[in-house]
Amino acid sequence: MIDHRKYKYCVSRDEDYVPAETVVRETAIRKMQFILMEIVNDMGIQKGTFWEWLTTLLYAFAVIWLRMAIHYLGQYVFLKVVDAPVTDIELKWYKIKLEYSYWNMYQQLGMIISGSLANTIAFCFLIMVCHLSNTYIFCFPVRFCKLIAWFGLATCLDFVFINIIDMANQDTDGDLFKLYNYYQRTESSGFIGLFLTFLVQFALLILNIFIFYNYIISVHMDARIKDIYLRISGLGKGYYIPEDNEISWNYLKQTYCLGEINNNRIVVNKIHVPKSHLSSDTNIAKSYQFQRFSK
């Protein structure tokens, strides 16, 4: 009999063993740490060779630059929609400065919202492409999943990155000060503008974190994190492992190759099981294949 108390993580647990409250809490913390480390590893931050680290840094830099371009593109589109004249566009590798005319508070509020919202829309579009690819063609490049994850993280921190660049350039007309300057000129008090700016950006931050969380859990790498959670939290009766004489060597070798293709995930297949040799009707059962074999 296996003593489950000797193991940190297990697929099934001993139903007769009732752990203490401290053990339950410590186990939950370890599982959470394990899942968080898997998310970090999926983004290429911890594991990997020097060249993989370099590739991850290039991914991060490219995604952060793309986020900046989409941010100002969204603001430019908003100005065109509200028919506000754009008098000058200054392009730099780290910033795009838009000179425009405005005449009410809603235009400045729209400028603050449109930049971050443009990145949110782009992130949702990438999630939809990844989800549809996994659903209908059953594959999506792992590197593109990593890029989407990085873009989602950059989208959550978009307002922070914009403010860092604006403050480094001492730009008093940046996103943080747009409403402040408007209320300072009209009401002689810019505090209301700062309050509205932080309120709007906090709401966008909550929205982006919610979208990013759902992507990482349910879409990223074909819901790999959800699969890991089911492995370390599922009951033993929810998994089916065939006897040795129920599979052939060729089937075992094919299962191993599928595991290498699917990043050592659990693949669930539907199997048609005949009721008996006297009946042509079939039942459908699910077979959980553990795609992890030692070489």
C-alpha positions as CSV (number, residue, x, y, z in Angstrom):
1,M,0.0,0.0,0.0
2,I,1.3,3.5,-0.9
3,D,1.7,5.9,1.9
4,H,0.5,9.2,0.3
5,R,1.7,11.2,3.2
6,K,5.3,10.7,2.0
7,Y,4.6,12.6,-1.3
8,K,4.2,16.3,-1.8
9,Y,2.1,16.0,-5.0
10,C,0.0,13.1,-6.1
11,V,-2.6,12.5,-8.7
12,S,-4.9,10.6,-6.4
13,R,-5.2,10.6,-2.6
14,D,-5.9,8.0,0.0
15,E,-9.6,8.4,0.8
16,D,-9.1,6.8,4.3
17,Y,-6.5,9.4,5.3
18,V,-7.9,12.6,6.8
19,P,-5.1,15.2,7.1
20,A,-4.8,17.8,9.7
21,E,-5.8,21.4,9.0
22,T,-2.2,22.6,8.9
23,V,-1.3,19.8,6.4
24,V,-4.2,20.8,4.2
25,R,-3.1,24.5,4.3
26,E,0.5,23.7,3.6
27,T,-0.5,21.3,0.8
28,A,-2.7,24.0,-0.8
29,I,0.2,26.5,-0.6
30,R,2.6,24.1,-2.2
31,K,0.2,23.3,-5.0
32,M,-0.3,27.1,-5.6
33,Q,3.5,27.6,-5.7
34,F,3.8,24.7,-8.1
35,I,1.2,26.1,-10.5
36,L,2.7,29.6,-10.3
37,M,6.2,28.2,-11.1
38,E,4.7,26.4,-14.1
39,I,3.3,29.7,-15.4
40,V,6.6,31.3,-14.9
41,N,8.3,28.4,-16.7
42,D,5.8,28.6,-19.6
43,M,6.8,32.2,-20.2
44,G,10.5,31.1,-20.4
45,I,11.6,33.1,-17.3
46,Q,13.2,30.4,-15.1
47,K,14.1,27.2,-17.1
48,G,16.1,27.1,-20.3
49,T,19.5,27.6,-21.8
50,F,21.3,30.9,-22.4
51,W,19.9,31.1,-25.9
52,E,16.4,30.4,-24.7
53,W,16.8,33.2,-22.1
54,L,18.0,35.5,-24.9
55,T,15.0,34.6,-27.0
56,T,12.7,35.3,-24.0
57,L,14.2,38.7,-23.6
58,L,13.7,39.5,-27.3
59,Y,10.1,38.3,-27.0
60,A,9.6,40.6,-24.0
61,F,11.2,43.6,-25.7
62,A,9.2,43.1,-28.9
63,V,5.9,42.7,-27.1
64,I,6.5,45.8,-24.9
65,W,7.3,47.8,-28.0
66,L,4.2,46.4,-29.8
67,R,2.1,47.4,-26.8
68,M,3.3,50.9,-27.0
69,A,2.6,51.2,-30.8
70,I,-0.9,49.8,-30.3
71,H,-1.6,52.2,-27.4
72,Y,-0.9,55.3,-29.5
73,L,-2.6,53.8,-32.5
74,G,-5.7,53.4,-30.5
75,Q,-5.5,57.0,-29.4
76,Y,-5.0,58.2,-32.9
77,V,-8.0,56.3,-34.1
78,F,-10.1,57.8,-31.3
79,L,-9.1,61.3,-32.3
80,K,-10.1,60.6,-35.9
81,V,-13.5,59.1,-34.7
82,V,-14.3,62.2,-32.6
83,D,-13.0,64.5,-35.4
84,A,-10.4,66.1,-33.3
85,P,-7.6,67.7,-35.4
86,V,-4.1,66.1,-35.0
87,T,-1.6,68.8,-35.7
88,D,1.7,66.8,-35.3
89,I,2.9,63.3,-34.8
90,E,6.4,62.8,-33.4
91,L,7.8,59.2,-33.8
92,K,10.4,57.8,-31.4
93,W,11.5,54.2,-30.8
94,Y,10.1,54.4,-27.2
95,K,7.2,56.9,-27.6
96,I,4.8,58.4,-30.1
97,K,3.8,61.9,-29.2
98,L,0.5,63.2,-30.6
99,E,-0.2,66.9,-30.8
100,Y,-4.0,67.5,-31.0
101,S,-6.7,70.0,-30.2
102,Y,-9.5,69.3,-27.6
103,W,-12.4,71.3,-26.3
104,N,-14.0,69.2,-23.5
105,M,-13.3,66.7,-20.8
106,Y,-14.7,63.7,-22.6
107,Q,-12.1,63.9,-25.3
108,Q,-9.3,63.8,-22.7
109,L,-11.1,61.0,-20.9
110,G,-11.5,59.1,-24.2
111,M,-7.7,59.5,-24.9
112,I,-6.9,57.9,-21.5
113,I,-9.2,55.0,-22.1
114,S,-8.6,54.4,-25.8
115,G,-4.9,53.6,-25.5
116,S,-5.2,50.9,-22.9
117,L,-8.4,49.6,-24.4
118,A,-6.8,49.2,-27.8
119,N,-4.3,46.7,-26.2
120,T,-7.1,44.9,-24.5
121,I,-8.9,44.4,-27.8
122,A,-5.7,43.2,-29.5
123,F,-5.2,40.8,-26.6
124,C,-8.7,39.4,-26.9
125,F,-8.2,38.9,-30.6
126,L,-5.0,36.9,-30.0
127,I,-6.8,34.8,-27.4
128,M,-9.6,34.1,-29.9
129,V,-7.2,33.0,-32.6
130,C,-5.4,30.7,-30.1
131,H,-8.7,29.2,-28.9
132,L,-10.1,28.6,-32.3
133,S,-6.9,27.0,-33.5
134,N,-6.9,24.6,-30.5
135,T,-10.6,23.9,-31.0
136,Y,-10.8,23.3,-34.8
137,I,-7.3,22.4,-36.0
138,F,-6.0,21.0,-32.7
139,C,-2.7,22.7,-32.7
140,F,-1.1,26.1,-32.0
141,P,2.6,27.0,-31.9
142,V,4.0,27.0,-28.4
143,R,6.1,30.1,-29.1
144,F,3.1,32.0,-30.2
145,C,1.4,31.0,-26.9
146,K,4.4,32.4,-25.1
147,L,4.1,35.7,-27.1
148,I,0.4,36.0,-26.2
149,A,1.2,35.4,-22.5
150,W,3.8,38.2,-22.6
151,F,1.5,40.5,-24.5
152,G,-1.2,39.9,-21.9
153,L,1.2,40.7,-19.1
154,A,2.3,43.9,-21.0
155,T,-1.4,44.8,-21.5
156,C,-2.0,44.6,-17.7
157,L,1.0,46.9,-17.1
158,D,0.4,49.3,-20.1
159,F,-0.5,52.3,-18.0
160,V,2.6,51.8,-15.8
161,F,4.9,51.6,-18.8
162,I,3.4,54.7,-20.4
163,N,3.8,56.7,-17.2
164,I,7.4,55.6,-16.7
165,I,8.3,56.8,-20.2
166,D,6.4,60.0,-19.8
167,M,8.0,60.8,-16.4
168,A,11.5,59.9,-17.8
169,N,10.9,62.4,-20.6
170,Q,9.3,65.0,-18.3
171,D,6.2,65.0,-20.5
172,T,3.6,67.0,-18.6
173,D,1.0,66.2,-21.3
174,G,1.2,62.4,-20.9
175,D,-1.8,60.2,-20.1
176,L,-1.4,60.7,-16.4
177,F,-1.7,64.5,-16.6
178,K,-4.3,64.9,-19.4
179,L,-7.3,65.3,-17.1
180,Y,-5.2,67.0,-14.4
181,N,-4.2,69.7,-16.9
182,Y,-7.8,70.1,-18.1
183,Y,-9.3,70.6,-14.6
184,Q,-6.4,72.8,-13.6
185,R,-7.2,75.2,-16.4
186,T,-11.0,75.0,-16.1
187,E,-11.6,74.5,-12.3
188,S,-8.2,75.6,-10.9
189,S,-7.8,72.2,-9.2
190,G,-6.3,69.2,-10.9
191,F,-7.0,66.7,-8.1
192,I,-10.4,65.7,-9.7
193,G,-8.6,64.9,-12.9
194,L,-6.0,62.7,-11.2
195,F,-8.8,60.9,-9.3
196,L,-10.7,60.2,-12.5
197,T,-7.6,59.0,-14.2
198,F,-6.7,56.5,-11.5
199,L,-10.3,55.3,-11.2
200,V,-10.6,54.6,-15.0
201,Q,-7.2,52.9,-15.2
202,F,-7.9,50.8,-12.1
203,A,-11.1,49.5,-13.8
204,L,-9.1,48.7,-17.0
205,L,-6.5,47.0,-14.9
206,I,-9.1,44.7,-13.2
207,L,-10.5,43.9,-16.7
208,N,-7.1,43.1,-18.1
209,I,-6.1,40.9,-15.2
210,F,-9.4,39.0,-15.5
211,I,-8.8,38.4,-19.2
212,F,-5.2,37.4,-18.6
213,Y,-6.2,35.0,-15.8
214,N,-8.7,33.3,-18.0
215,Y,-6.2,33.0,-20.9
216,I,-3.5,31.5,-18.7
217,I,-5.9,29.0,-17.1
218,S,-8.2,28.0,-19.9
219,V,-6.5,28.8,-23.3
220,H,-2.7,29.0,-22.9
221,M,-1.0,26.0,-24.4
222,D,-4.4,24.2,-24.7
223,A,-5.3,24.8,-21.1
224,R,-2.1,23.3,-19.7
225,I,-2.5,25.0,-16.3
226,K,-6.0,23.7,-15.9
227,D,-4.7,20.2,-16.8
228,I,-2.0,20.5,-14.1
229,Y,-4.5,21.6,-11.5
230,L,-6.7,18.5,-12.3
231,R,-3.6,16.3,-12.0
232,I,-2.6,17.4,-8.5
233,S,-6.2,17.8,-7.2
234,G,-8.2,15.1,-8.9
235,L,-9.5,11.9,-7.4
236,G,-8.0,8.6,-8.3
237,K,-11.3,7.2,-9.6
238,G,-11.3,9.9,-12.3
239,Y,-8.3,8.4,-14.0
240,Y,-8.1,5.2,-16.0
241,I,-4.9,3.2,-16.4
242,P,-5.1,0.0,-18.5
243,E,-3.6,-3.3,-17.4
244,D,-0.4,-4.3,-19.1
245,N,-2.0,-6.9,-21.2
246,E,-4.7,-4.5,-22.5
247,I,-2.3,-2.5,-24.7
248,S,0.3,-3.6,-27.3
249,W,3.9,-2.4,-27.6
250,N,3.0,-0.4,-30.8
251,Y,0.2,1.4,-29.0
252,L,2.5,2.2,-26.1
253,K,5.1,3.6,-28.5
254,Q,2.5,5.6,-30.3
255,T,1.3,7.0,-26.9
256,Y,4.9,8.0,-26.0
257,C,5.2,9.9,-29.4
258,L,1.9,11.6,-28.8
259,G,3.2,12.7,-25.4
260,E,6.3,14.3,-26.9
261,I,4.1,16.2,-29.4
262,N,1.6,17.3,-26.7
263,N,4.3,18.5,-24.3
264,N,3.7,15.6,-21.9
265,R,0.1,16.4,-21.2
266,I,-2.8,14.1,-20.5
267,V,-4.7,13.4,-23.6
268,V,-8.3,12.3,-23.3
269,N,-9.7,10.0,-26.0
270,K,-13.1,8.6,-26.6
271,I,-13.2,4.8,-27.0
272,H,-16.1,2.8,-28.4
273,V,-16.6,-0.2,-26.2
274,P,-18.9,-3.0,-27.4
275,K,-21.6,-4.1,-25.0
276,S,-21.2,-7.8,-25.9
277,H,-20.4,-10.0,-28.8
278,L,-24.2,-10.5,-29.4
279,S,-24.9,-6.8,-29.8
280,S,-23.6,-4.3,-32.3
281,D,-24.3,-1.4,-30.0
282,T,-21.4,0.4,-28.4
283,N,-20.8,2.4,-25.3
284,I,-18.4,5.4,-25.2
285,A,-15.7,5.5,-22.5
286,K,-12.9,8.0,-21.8
287,S,-9.3,6.9,-21.6
288,Y,-6.9,9.2,-19.7
289,Q,-3.4,8.7,-21.3
290,F,-0.6,9.8,-19.0
291,Q,1.8,11.3,-21.5
292,R,4.9,11.1,-19.3
293,F,7.4,8.3,-19.8
294,S,11.0,8.0,-18.8
295,K,13.4,7.6,-21.6
